[in-house]
Amino acid sequence: MSNIVNLRQARKDKARGDKQREAEANRAKFGRTKAQRQADAEQAARRAQLLEGAFREDRRDASSPEDEA
């Protein structure tokens, strides 16, 4: 003889399982640890500092043409 299954509960269990699998896939796809985010932020700061250090000190602001006259 077969087991009696509550269809409403079976549907909910299936939906929970599907949602959990989707969440797991999204965590693998988009999730990043705090250490990874901090490392990326530090790397971006180093790049910005390197770029800022490459500018010449006597550069003029292009938005003020009065200084040229």
PQR file with spaces between the fields and no chain letter, atoms N, CA, C, O and H, PARSE charges and radii, in Angstrom:
ATOM       1  N    MET     1       0.827   -1.170    0.000 -0.4000 1.5000
ATOM       2  CA   MET     1       0.000    0.000    0.000 -0.0000 2.0000
ATOM       3  C    MET     1       0.885    1.252    0.000  0.5500 1.7000
ATOM       4  O    MET     1       1.957    1.234    0.605 -0.5500 1.4000
ATOM       5  N    SER     2       0.479    2.305   -0.642 -0.4000 1.5000
ATOM       6  CA   SER     2       1.285    3.523   -0.734 -0.0000 2.0000
ATOM       7  C    SER     2       1.013    4.453    0.446  0.5500 1.7000
ATOM       8  O    SER     2       0.010    4.331    1.148 -0.5500 1.4000
ATOM       9  H    SER     2      -0.392    2.319   -1.134  0.4000 1.0000
ATOM      10  N    ASN     3       1.922    5.366    0.633 -0.4000 1.5000
ATOM      11  CA   ASN     3       1.786    6.336    1.721 -0.0000 2.0000
ATOM      12  C    ASN     3       0.821    7.442    1.326  0.5500 1.7000
ATOM      13  O    ASN     3       0.724    7.812    0.156 -0.5500 1.4000
ATOM      14  H    ASN     3       2.738    5.465    0.063  0.4000 1.0000
ATOM      15  N    ILE     4       0.117    7.958    2.306 -0.4000 1.5000
ATOM      16  CA   ILE     4      -0.776    9.089    2.072 -0.0000 2.0000
ATOM      17  C    ILE     4       0.067   10.360    2.125  0.5500 1.7000
ATOM      18  O    ILE     4       0.829   10.579    3.067 -0.5500 1.4000
ATOM      19  H    ILE     4       0.196    7.657    3.257  0.4000 1.0000
ATOM      20  N    VAL     5      -0.086   11.189    1.100 -0.4000 1.5000
ATOM      21  CA   VAL     5       0.710   12.410    1.004 -0.0000 2.0000
ATOM      22  C    VAL     5      -0.222   13.607    0.984  0.5500 1.7000
ATOM      23  O    VAL     5      -1.182   13.649    0.215 -0.5500 1.4000
ATOM      24  H    VAL     5      -0.705   11.011    0.335  0.4000 1.0000
ATOM      25  N    ASN     6       0.067   14.572    1.828 -0.4000 1.5000
ATOM      26  CA   ASN     6      -0.673   15.824    1.829 -0.0000 2.0000
ATOM      27  C    ASN     6      -0.128   16.653    0.664  0.5500 1.7000
ATOM      28  O    ASN     6       1.013   17.112    0.719 -0.5500 1.4000
ATOM      29  H    ASN     6       0.847   14.538    2.452  0.4000 1.0000
ATOM      30  N    LEU     7      -0.921   16.848   -0.379 -0.4000 1.5000
ATOM      31  CA   LEU     7      -0.445   17.525   -1.583 -0.0000 2.0000
ATOM      32  C    LEU     7      -0.066   18.978   -1.324  0.5500 1.7000
ATOM      33  O    LEU     7       0.893   19.488   -1.903 -0.5500 1.4000
ATOM      34  H    LEU     7      -1.847   16.475   -0.423  0.4000 1.0000
ATOM      35  N    ARG     8      -0.813   19.637   -0.461 -0.4000 1.5000
ATOM      36  CA   ARG     8      -0.497   21.028   -0.142 -0.0000 2.0000
ATOM      37  C    ARG     8       0.894   21.115    0.489  0.5500 1.7000
ATOM      38  O    ARG     8       1.701   21.968    0.119 -0.5500 1.4000
ATOM      39  H    ARG     8      -1.592   19.223    0.010  0.4000 1.0000
ATOM      40  N    GLN     9       1.162   20.229    1.438 -0.4000 1.5000
ATOM      41  CA   GLN     9       2.462   20.220    2.102 -0.0000 2.0000
ATOM      42  C    GLN     9       3.571   19.806    1.127  0.5500 1.7000
ATOM      43  O    GLN     9       4.676   20.344    1.192 -0.5500 1.4000
ATOM      44  H    GLN     9       0.507   19.536    1.739  0.4000 1.0000
ATOM      45  N    ALA    10       3.298   18.877    0.244 -0.4000 1.5000
ATOM      46  CA   ALA    10       4.289   18.447   -0.741 -0.0000 2.0000
ATOM      47  C    ALA    10       4.638   19.599   -1.684  0.5500 1.7000
ATOM      48  O    ALA    10       5.804   19.782   -2.035 -0.5500 1.4000
ATOM      49  H    ALA    10       2.401   18.440    0.190  0.4000 1.0000
ATOM      50  N    ARG    11       3.628   20.376   -2.095 -0.4000 1.5000
ATOM      51  CA   ARG    11       3.875   21.539   -2.958 -0.0000 2.0000
ATOM      52  C    ARG    11       4.751   22.567   -2.249  0.5500 1.7000
ATOM      53  O    ARG    11       5.684   23.115   -2.836 -0.5500 1.4000
ATOM      54  H    ARG    11       2.681   20.227   -1.810  0.4000 1.0000
ATOM      55  N    LYS    12       4.439   22.821   -0.980 -0.4000 1.5000
ATOM      56  CA   LYS    12       5.223   23.786   -0.211 -0.0000 2.0000
ATOM      57  C    LYS    12       6.665   23.307   -0.028  0.5500 1.7000
ATOM      58  O    LYS    12       7.604   24.096   -0.141 -0.5500 1.4000
ATOM      59  H    LYS    12       3.681   22.376   -0.504  0.4000 1.0000
ATOM      60  N    ASP    13       6.837   22.022    0.253 -0.4000 1.5000
ATOM      61  CA   ASP    13       8.179   21.464    0.404 -0.0000 2.0000
ATOM      62  C    ASP    13       8.971   21.588   -0.888  0.5500 1.7000
ATOM      63  O    ASP    13      10.156   21.922   -0.863 -0.5500 1.4000
ATOM      64  H    ASP    13       6.075   21.381    0.345  0.4000 1.0000
ATOM      65  N    LYS    14       8.323   21.322   -2.015 -0.4000 1.5000
ATOM      66  CA   LYS    14       8.990   21.441   -3.313 -0.0000 2.0000
ATOM      67  C    LYS    14       9.374   22.891   -3.588  0.5500 1.7000
ATOM      68  O    LYS    14      10.471   23.164   -4.076 -0.5500 1.4000
ATOM      69  H    LYS    14       7.361   21.051   -2.035  0.4000 1.0000
ATOM      70  N    ALA    15       8.466   23.826   -3.274 -0.4000 1.5000
ATOM      71  CA   ALA    15       8.749   25.247   -3.485 -0.0000 2.0000
ATOM      72  C    ALA    15       9.914   25.702   -2.610  0.5500 1.7000
ATOM      73  O    ALA    15      10.774   26.459   -3.061 -0.5500 1.4000
ATOM      74  H    ALA    15       7.575   23.604   -2.877  0.4000 1.0000
ATOM      75  N    ARG    16       9.941   25.239   -1.353 -0.4000 1.5000
ATOM      76  CA   ARG    16      11.053   25.590   -0.466 -0.0000 2.0000
ATOM      77  C    ARG    16      12.373   25.051   -1.007  0.5500 1.7000
ATOM      78  O    ARG    16      13.390   25.744   -0.983 -0.5500 1.4000
ATOM      79  H    ARG    16       9.243   24.624   -0.987  0.4000 1.0000
ATOM      80  N    GLY    17      12.352   23.826   -1.489 -0.4000 1.5000
ATOM      81  CA   GLY    17      13.560   23.224   -2.049 -0.0000 2.0000
ATOM      82  C    GLY    17      14.043   23.969   -3.277  0.5500 1.7000
ATOM      83  O    GLY    17      15.241   24.203   -3.437 -0.5500 1.4000
ATOM      84  H    GLY    17      11.526   23.263   -1.508  0.4000 1.0000
ATOM      85  N    ASP    18      13.101   24.347   -4.155 -0.4000 1.5000
ATOM      86  CA   ASP    18      13.471   25.108   -5.351 -0.0000 2.0000
ATOM      87  C    ASP    18      14.075   26.453   -4.973  0.5500 1.7000
ATOM      88  O    ASP    18      15.080   26.879   -5.541 -0.5500 1.4000
ATOM      89  H    ASP    18      12.128   24.156   -4.025  0.4000 1.0000
ATOM      90  N    LYS    19      13.447   27.115   -4.003 -0.4000 1.5000
ATOM      91  CA   LYS    19      13.923   28.424   -3.568 -0.0000 2.0000
ATOM      92  C    LYS    19      15.311   28.304   -2.938  0.5500 1.7000
ATOM      93  O    LYS    19      16.172   29.158   -3.149 -0.5500 1.4000
ATOM      94  H    LYS    19      12.630   26.769   -3.541  0.4000 1.0000
ATOM      95  N    GLN    20      15.514   27.252   -2.175 -0.4000 1.5000
ATOM      96  CA   GLN    20      16.808   27.041   -1.533 -0.0000 2.0000
ATOM      97  C    GLN    20      17.902   26.770   -2.571  0.5500 1.7000
ATOM      98  O    GLN    20      19.015   27.279   -2.444 -0.5500 1.4000
ATOM      99  H    GLN    20      14.814   26.559   -2.005  0.4000 1.0000
ATOM     100  N    ARG    21      17.592   25.977   -3.589 -0.4000 1.5000
ATOM     101  CA   ARG    21      18.572   25.706   -4.644 -0.0000 2.0000
ATOM     102  C    ARG    21      18.908   26.982   -5.416  0.5500 1.7000
ATOM     103  O    ARG    21      20.066   27.218   -5.762 -0.5500 1.4000
ATOM     104  H    ARG    21      16.688   25.563   -3.693  0.4000 1.0000
ATOM     105  N    GLU    22      17.897   27.797   -5.683 -0.4000 1.5000
ATOM     106  CA   GLU    22      18.128   29.059   -6.394 -0.0000 2.0000
ATOM     107  C    GLU    22      18.983   30.003   -5.547  0.5500 1.7000
ATOM     108  O    GLU    22      19.882   30.665   -6.066 -0.5500 1.4000
ATOM     109  H    GLU    22      16.957   27.606   -5.403  0.4000 1.0000
ATOM     110  N    ALA    23      18.701   30.064   -4.248 -0.4000 1.5000
ATOM     111  CA   ALA    23      19.479   30.918   -3.350 -0.0000 2.0000
ATOM     112  C    ALA    23      20.930   30.451   -3.289  0.5500 1.7000
ATOM     113  O    ALA    23      21.851   31.267   -3.266 -0.5500 1.4000
ATOM     114  H    ALA    23      17.971   29.526   -3.826  0.4000 1.0000
ATOM     115  N    GLU    24      21.125   29.149   -3.262 -0.4000 1.5000
ATOM     116  CA   GLU    24      22.480   28.605   -3.230 -0.0000 2.0000
ATOM     117  C    GLU    24      23.245   28.965   -4.505  0.5500 1.7000
ATOM     118  O    GLU    24      24.425   29.311   -4.454 -0.5500 1.4000
ATOM     119  H    GLU    24      20.376   28.486   -3.281  0.4000 1.0000
ATOM     120  N    ALA    25      22.564   28.880   -5.644 -0.4000 1.5000
ATOM     121  CA   ALA    25      23.194   29.246   -6.911 -0.0000 2.0000
ATOM     122  C    ALA    25      23.540   30.733   -6.928  0.5500 1.7000
ATOM     123  O    ALA    25      24.604   31.116   -7.414 -0.5500 1.4000
ATOM     124  H    ALA    25      21.605   28.599   -5.686  0.4000 1.0000
ATOM     125  N    ASN    26      22.649   31.573   -6.399 -0.4000 1.5000
ATOM     126  CA   ASN    26      22.919   33.011   -6.355 -0.0000 2.0000
ATOM     127  C    ASN    26      24.068   33.335   -5.412  0.5500 1.7000
ATOM     128  O    ASN    26      24.872   34.222   -5.698 -0.5500 1.4000
ATOM     129  H    ASN    26      21.784   31.262   -6.003  0.4000 1.0000
ATOM     130  N    ARG    27      24.154   32.626   -4.291 -0.4000 1.5000
ATOM     131  CA   ARG    27      25.275   32.853   -3.377 -0.0000 2.0000
ATOM     132  C    ARG    27      26.592   32.528   -4.065  0.5500 1.7000
ATOM     133  O    ARG    27      27.576   33.249   -3.903 -0.5500 1.4000
ATOM     134  H    ARG    27      23.501   31.905   -4.059  0.4000 1.0000
ATOM     135  N    ALA    28      26.610   31.458   -4.822 -0.4000 1.5000
ATOM     136  CA   ALA    28      27.834   31.082   -5.528 -0.0000 2.0000
ATOM     137  C    ALA    28      28.148   32.079   -6.635  0.5500 1.7000
ATOM     138  O    ALA    28      29.313   32.363   -6.912 -0.5500 1.4000
ATOM     139  H    ALA    28      25.810   30.872   -4.954  0.4000 1.0000
ATOM     140  N    LYS    29      27.117   32.604   -7.258 -0.4000 1.5000
ATOM     141  CA   LYS    29      27.303   33.493   -8.403 -0.0000 2.0000
ATOM     142  C    LYS    29      27.647   34.920   -7.980  0.5500 1.7000
ATOM     143  O    LYS    29      28.536   35.537   -8.566 -0.5500 1.4000
ATOM     144  H    LYS    29      26.170   32.374   -7.033  0.4000 1.0000
ATOM     145  N    PHE    30      26.957   35.452   -6.970 -0.4000 1.5000
ATOM     146  CA   PHE    30      27.099   36.858   -6.611 -0.0000 2.0000
ATOM     147  C    PHE    30      27.740   37.094   -5.250  0.5500 1.7000
ATOM     148  O    PHE    30      28.213   38.198   -4.979 -0.5500 1.4000
ATOM     149  H    PHE    30      26.235   34.951   -6.494  0.4000 1.0000
ATOM     150  N    GLY    31      27.766   36.101   -4.407 -0.4000 1.5000
ATOM     151  CA   GLY    31      28.222   36.295   -3.037 -0.0000 2.0000
ATOM     152  C    GLY    31      29.718   36.527   -2.953  0.5500 1.7000
ATOM     153  O    GLY    31      30.504   35.888   -3.653 -0.5500 1.4000
ATOM     154  H    GLY    31      27.383   35.204   -4.627  0.4000 1.0000
ATOM     155  N    ARG    32      30.095   37.448   -2.089 -0.4000 1.5000
ATOM     156  CA   ARG    32      31.505   37.718   -1.836 -0.0000 2.0000
ATOM     157  C    ARG    32      31.678   37.869   -0.332  0.5500 1.7000
ATOM     158  O    ARG    32      30.802   38.397    0.352 -0.5500 1.4000
ATOM     159  H    ARG    32      29.457   37.967   -1.520  0.4000 1.0000
ATOM     160  N    THR    33      32.789   37.412    0.167 -0.4000 1.5000
ATOM     161  CA   THR    33      33.035   37.525    1.594 -0.0000 2.0000
ATOM     162  C    THR    33      33.437   38.956    1.935  0.5500 1.7000
ATOM     163  O    THR    33      33.782   39.748    1.058 -0.5500 1.4000
ATOM     164  H    THR    33      33.501   36.983   -0.389  0.4000 1.0000
ATOM     165  N    LYS    34      33.386   39.264    3.209 -0.4000 1.5000
ATOM     166  CA   LYS    34      33.760   40.596    3.669 -0.0000 2.0000
ATOM     167  C    LYS    34      35.232   40.865    3.341  0.5500 1.7000
ATOM     168  O    LYS    34      35.590   41.979    2.958 -0.5500 1.4000
ATOM     169  H    LYS    34      33.106   38.620    3.921  0.4000 1.0000
ATOM     170  N    ALA    35      36.068   39.865    3.490 -0.4000 1.5000
ATOM     171  CA   ALA    35      37.493   40.015    3.192 -0.0000 2.0000
ATOM     172  C    ALA    35      37.710   40.334    1.715  0.5500 1.7000
ATOM     173  O    ALA    35      38.566   41.152    1.378 -0.5500 1.4000
ATOM     174  H    ALA    35      35.777   38.960    3.801  0.4000 1.0000
ATOM     175  N    GLN    36      36.944   39.699    0.838 -0.4000 1.5000
ATOM     176  CA   GLN    36      37.072   39.982   -0.591 -0.0000 2.0000
ATOM     177  C    GLN    36      36.649   41.411   -0.903  0.5500 1.7000
ATOM     178  O    GLN    36      37.307   42.094   -1.689 -0.5500 1.4000
ATOM     179  H    GLN    36      36.249   39.034    1.113  0.4000 1.0000
ATOM     180  N    ARG    37      35.545   41.874   -0.289 -0.4000 1.5000
ATOM     181  CA   ARG    37      35.094   43.248   -0.514 -0.0000 2.0000
ATOM     182  C    ARG    37      36.129   44.246   -0.007  0.5500 1.7000
ATOM     183  O    ARG    37      36.396   45.248   -0.671 -0.5500 1.4000
ATOM     184  H    ARG    37      35.011   41.320    0.350  0.4000 1.0000
ATOM     185  N    GLN    38      36.713   43.985    1.161 -0.4000 1.5000
ATOM     186  CA   GLN    38      37.726   44.881    1.713 -0.0000 2.0000
ATOM     187  C    GLN    38      38.977   44.903    0.843  0.5500 1.7000
ATOM     188  O    GLN    38      39.562   45.963    0.621 -0.5500 1.4000
ATOM     189  H    GLN    38      36.496   43.172    1.700  0.4000 1.0000
ATOM     190  N    ALA    39      39.386   43.749    0.353 -0.4000 1.5000
ATOM     191  CA   ALA    39      40.564   43.681   -0.510 -0.0000 2.0000
ATOM     192  C    ALA    39      40.327   44.469   -1.794  0.5500 1.7000
ATOM     193  O    ALA    39      41.224   45.171   -2.260 -0.5500 1.4000
ATOM     194  H    ALA    39      38.911   42.887    0.533  0.4000 1.0000
ATOM     195  N    ASP    40      39.146   44.361   -2.363 -0.4000 1.5000
ATOM     196  CA   ASP    40      38.824   45.120   -3.571 -0.0000 2.0000
ATOM     197  C    ASP    40      38.809   46.618   -3.295  0.5500 1.7000
ATOM     198  O    ASP    40      39.273   47.404   -4.121 -0.5500 1.4000
ATOM     199  H    ASP    40      38.418   43.790   -1.983  0.4000 1.0000
ATOM     200  N    ALA    41      38.283   47.020   -2.145 -0.4000 1.5000
ATOM     201  CA   ALA    41      38.248   48.439   -1.788 -0.0000 2.0000
ATOM     202  C    ALA    41      39.663   48.980   -1.597  0.5500 1.7000
ATOM     203  O    ALA    41      39.967   50.089   -2.036 -0.5500 1.4000
ATOM     204  H    ALA    41      37.907   46.381   -1.474  0.4000 1.0000
ATOM     205  N    GLU    42      40.525   48.206   -0.948 -0.4000 1.5000
ATOM     206  CA   GLU    42      41.913   48.627   -0.750 -0.0000 2.0000
ATOM     207  C    GLU    42      42.644   48.733   -2.079  0.5500 1.7000
ATOM     208  O    GLU    42      43.427   49.659   -2.288 -0.5500 1.4000
ATOM     209  H    GLU    42      40.277   47.305   -0.591  0.4000 1.0000
ATOM     210  N    GLN    43      42.393   47.798   -2.971 -0.4000 1.5000
ATOM     211  CA   GLN    43      43.030   47.834   -4.282 -0.0000 2.0000
ATOM     212  C    GLN    43      42.563   49.054   -5.070  0.5500 1.7000
ATOM     213  O    GLN    43      43.368   49.697   -5.744 -0.5500 1.4000
ATOM     214  H    GLN    43      41.757   47.046   -2.801  0.4000 1.0000
ATOM     215  N    ALA    44      41.278   49.379   -4.996 -0.4000 1.5000
ATOM     216  CA   ALA    44      40.757   50.562   -5.686 -0.0000 2.0000
ATOM     217  C    ALA    44      41.372   51.834   -5.107  0.5500 1.7000
ATOM     218  O    ALA    44      41.672   52.770   -5.849 -0.5500 1.4000
ATOM     219  H    ALA    44      40.624   48.857   -4.449  0.4000 1.0000
ATOM     220  N    ALA    45      41.562   51.874   -3.792 -0.4000 1.5000
ATOM     221  CA   ALA    45      42.178   53.042   -3.160 -0.0000 2.0000
ATOM     222  C    ALA    45      43.629   53.190   -3.605  0.5500 1.7000
ATOM     223  O    ALA    45      44.089   54.302   -3.865 -0.5500 1.4000
ATOM     224  H    ALA    45      41.318   51.114   -3.190  0.4000 1.0000
ATOM     225  N    ARG    46      44.353   52.073   -3.694 -0.4000 1.5000
ATOM     226  CA   ARG    46      45.743   52.131   -4.165 -0.0000 2.0000
ATOM     227  C    ARG    46      45.813   52.625   -5.603  0.5500 1.7000
ATOM     228  O    ARG    46      46.685   53.421   -5.949 -0.5500 1.4000
ATOM     229  H    ARG    46      43.980   51.170   -3.483  0.4000 1.0000
ATOM     230  N    ARG    47      44.891   52.150   -6.440 -0.4000 1.5000
ATOM     231  CA   ARG    47      44.868   52.603   -7.836 -0.0000 2.0000
ATOM     232  C    ARG    47      44.586   54.096   -7.923  0.5500 1.7000
ATOM     233  O    ARG    47      45.228   54.807   -8.696 -0.5500 1.4000
ATOM     234  H    ARG    47      44.182   51.503   -6.158  0.4000 1.0000
ATOM     235  N    ALA    48      43.628   54.574   -7.135 -0.4000 1.5000
ATOM     236  CA   ALA    48      43.283   55.996   -7.149 -0.0000 2.0000
ATOM     237  C    ALA    48      44.462   56.834   -6.675  0.5500 1.7000
ATOM     238  O    ALA    48      44.735   57.895   -7.236 -0.5500 1.4000
ATOM     239  H    ALA    48      43.106   53.996   -6.507  0.4000 1.0000
ATOM     240  N    GLN    49      45.158   56.367   -5.650 -0.4000 1.5000
ATOM     241  CA   GLN    49      46.310   57.093   -5.135 -0.0000 2.0000
ATOM     242  C    GLN    49      47.433   57.120   -6.174  0.5500 1.7000
ATOM     243  O    GLN    49      48.093   58.145   -6.342 -0.5500 1.4000
ATOM     244  H    GLN    49      44.936   55.505   -5.194  0.4000 1.0000
ATOM     245  N    LEU    50      47.649   56.023   -6.858 -0.4000 1.5000
ATOM     246  CA   LEU    50      48.672   55.966   -7.890 -0.0000 2.0000
ATOM     247  C    LEU    50      48.335   56.913   -9.032  0.5500 1.7000
ATOM     248  O    LEU    50      49.212   57.605   -9.550 -0.5500 1.4000
ATOM     249  H    LEU    50      47.113   55.190   -6.721  0.4000 1.0000
ATOM     250  N    LEU    51      47.080   56.945   -9.421 -0.4000 1.5000
ATOM     251  CA   LEU    51      46.653   57.837  -10.494 -0.0000 2.0000
ATOM     252  C    LEU    51      46.788   59.292  -10.066  0.5500 1.7000
ATOM     253  O    LEU    51      47.255   60.123  -10.845 -0.5500 1.4000
ATOM     254  H    LEU    51      46.368   56.383   -9.001  0.4000 1.0000
ATOM     255  N    GLU    52      46.388   59.609   -8.848 -0.4000 1.5000
ATOM     256  CA   GLU    52      46.489   60.982   -8.348 -0.0000 2.0000
ATOM     257  C    GLU    52      47.952   61.407   -8.277  0.5500 1.7000
ATOM     258  O    GLU    52      48.272   62.567   -8.537 -0.5500 1.4000
ATOM     259  H    GLU    52      46.008   58.934   -8.215  0.4000 1.0000
ATOM     260  N    GLY    53      48.826   60.494   -7.932 -0.4000 1.5000
ATOM     261  CA   GLY    53      50.247   60.803   -7.855 -0.0000 2.0000
ATOM     262  C    GLY    53      50.877   61.022   -9.219  0.5500 1.7000
ATOM     263  O    GLY    53      51.955   61.609   -9.306 -0.5500 1.4000
ATOM     264  H    GLY    53      48.566   59.552   -7.720  0.4000 1.0000
ATOM     265  N    ALA    54      50.243   60.573  -10.269 -0.4000 1.5000
ATOM     266  CA   ALA    54      50.791   60.720  -11.610 -0.0000 2.0000
ATOM     267  C    ALA    54      50.451   62.071  -12.231  0.5500 1.7000
ATOM     268  O    ALA    54      51.029   62.434  -13.256 -0.5500 1.4000
ATOM     269  H    ALA    54      49.366   60.097  -10.198  0.4000 1.0000
ATOM     270  N    PHE    55      49.521   62.828  -11.633 -0.4000 1.5000
ATOM     271  CA   PHE    55      49.163   64.138  -12.177 -0.0000 2.0000
ATOM     272  C    PHE    55      50.276   65.141  -11.906  0.5500 1.7000
ATOM     273  O    PHE    55      50.976   65.063  -10.896 -0.5500 1.4000
ATOM     274  H    PHE    55      49.052   62.534  -10.801  0.4000 1.0000
ATOM     275  N    ARG    56      50.422   66.077  -12.825 -0.4000 1.5000
ATOM     276  CA   ARG    56      51.397   67.142  -12.635 -0.0000 2.0000
ATOM     277  C    ARG    56      50.837   68.158  -11.658  0.5500 1.7000
ATOM     278  O    ARG    56      49.625   68.358  -11.581 -0.5500 1.4000
ATOM     279  H    ARG    56      49.854   66.140  -13.646  0.4000 1.0000
ATOM     280  N    GLU    57      51.723   68.795  -10.915 -0.4000 1.5000
ATOM     281  CA   GLU    57      51.298   69.764   -9.911 -0.0000 2.0000
ATOM     282  C    GLU    57      50.798   71.056  -10.547  0.5500 1.7000
ATOM     283  O    GLU    57      49.911   71.704   -9.991 -0.5500 1.4000
ATOM     284  H    GLU    57      52.708   68.633  -10.978  0.4000 1.0000
ATOM     285  N    ASP    58      51.343   71.447  -11.695 -0.4000 1.5000
ATOM     286  CA   ASP    58      51.001   72.734  -12.295 -0.0000 2.0000
ATOM     287  C    ASP    58      49.880   72.643  -13.329  0.5500 1.7000
ATOM     288  O    ASP    58      49.749   73.518  -14.184 -0.5500 1.4000
ATOM     289  H    ASP    58      52.063   70.920  -12.147  0.4000 1.0000
ATOM     290  N    ARG    59      49.096   71.612  -13.253 -0.4000 1.5000
ATOM     291  CA   ARG    59      48.001   71.499  -14.216 -0.0000 2.0000
ATOM     292  C    ARG    59      46.950   72.563  -13.929  0.5500 1.7000
ATOM     293  O    ARG    59      46.744   72.959  -12.782 -0.5500 1.4000
ATOM     294  H    ARG    59      49.202   70.901  -12.558  0.4000 1.0000
ATOM     295  N    ARG    60      46.287   73.019  -14.994 -0.4000 1.5000
ATOM     296  CA   ARG    60      45.267   74.053  -14.851 -0.0000 2.0000
ATOM     297  C    ARG    60      43.895   73.424  -14.923  0.5500 1.7000
ATOM     298  O    ARG    60      43.692   72.383  -15.549 -0.5500 1.4000
ATOM     299  H    ARG    60      46.455   72.697  -15.926  0.4000 1.0000
ATOM     300  N    ASP    61      42.975   74.072  -14.278 -0.4000 1.5000
ATOM     301  CA   ASP    61      41.592   73.618  -14.302 -0.0000 2.0000
ATOM     302  C    ASP    61      40.973   74.056  -15.620  0.5500 1.7000
ATOM     303  O    ASP    61      40.957   75.249  -15.924 -0.5500 1.4000
ATOM     304  H    ASP    61      43.140   74.917  -13.770  0.4000 1.0000
ATOM     305  N    ALA    62      40.470   73.127  -16.400 -0.4000 1.5000
ATOM     306  CA   ALA    62      39.908   73.435  -17.719 -0.0000 2.0000
ATOM     307  C    ALA    62      38.600   74.198  -17.615  0.5500 1.7000
ATOM     308  O    ALA    62      38.145   74.760  -18.611 -0.5500 1.4000
ATOM     309  H    ALA    62      40.483   72.158  -16.153  0.4000 1.0000
ATOM     310  N    SER    63      37.986   74.238  -16.454 -0.4000 1.5000
ATOM     311  CA   SER    63      36.689   74.896  -16.326 -0.0000 2.0000
ATOM     312  C    SER    63      36.816   76.399  -16.112  0.5500 1.7000
ATOM     313  O    SER    63      35.803   77.097  -16.155 -0.5500 1.4000
ATOM     314  H    SER    63      38.356   73.781  -15.644  0.4000 1.0000
ATOM     315  N    SER    64      38.018   76.927  -15.884 -0.4000 1.5000
ATOM     316  CA   SER    64      38.168   78.367  -15.667 -0.0000 2.0000
ATOM     317  C    SER    64      39.104   78.967  -16.713  0.5500 1.7000
ATOM     318  O    SER    64      40.316   78.998  -16.499 -0.5500 1.4000
ATOM     319  H    SER    64      38.841   76.360  -15.850  0.4000 1.0000
ATOM     320  N    PRO    65      38.571   79.444  -17.837 -0.5600 1.5000
ATOM     321  CA   PRO    65      39.408   80.026  -18.888  0.2800 2.0000
ATOM     322  C    PRO    65      39.929   81.411  -18.525  0.5500 1.7000
ATOM     323  O    PRO    65      40.760   81.938  -19.265 -0.5500 1.4000
ATOM     324  N    GLU    66      39.486   82.038  -17.416 -0.4000 1.5000
ATOM     325  CA   GLU    66      39.943   83.368  -17.033 -0.0000 2.0000
ATOM     326  C    GLU    66      41.406   83.353  -16.630  0.5500 1.7000
ATOM     327  O    GLU    66      42.094   84.362  -16.780 -0.5500 1.4000
ATOM     328  H    GLU    66      38.812   81.610  -16.815  0.4000 1.0000
ATOM     329  N    ASP    67      41.892   82.238  -16.125 -0.4000 1.5000
ATOM     330  CA   ASP    67      43.278   82.149  -15.684 -0.0000 2.0000
ATOM     331  C    ASP    67      44.249   82.260  -16.848  0.5500 1.7000
ATOM     332  O    ASP    67      45.386   82.692  -16.657 -0.5500 1.4000
ATOM     333  H    ASP    67      41.332   81.418  -16.003  0.4000 1.0000
ATOM     334  N    GLU    68      43.831   81.882  -18.039 -0.4000 1.5000
ATOM     335  CA   GLU    68      44.705   81.913  -19.206 -0.0000 2.0000
ATOM     336  C    GLU    68      44.924   83.324  -19.717  0.5500 1.7000
ATOM     337  O    GLU    68      45.967   83.590  -20.315 -0.5500 1.4000
ATOM     338  H    GLU    68      42.908   81.530  -18.193  0.4000 1.0000
ATOM     339  N    ALA    69      43.995   84.236  -19.510 -0.4000 1.5000
ATOM     340  CA   ALA    69      44.080   85.590  -20.061 -0.0000 2.0000
ATOM     341  C    ALA    69      44.880   86.523  -19.210  0.5500 1.7000
ATOM     342  O    ALA    69      45.034   87.695  -19.555 -0.5500 1.4000
ATOM     343  H    ALA    69      43.148   84.021  -19.024  0.4000 1.0000
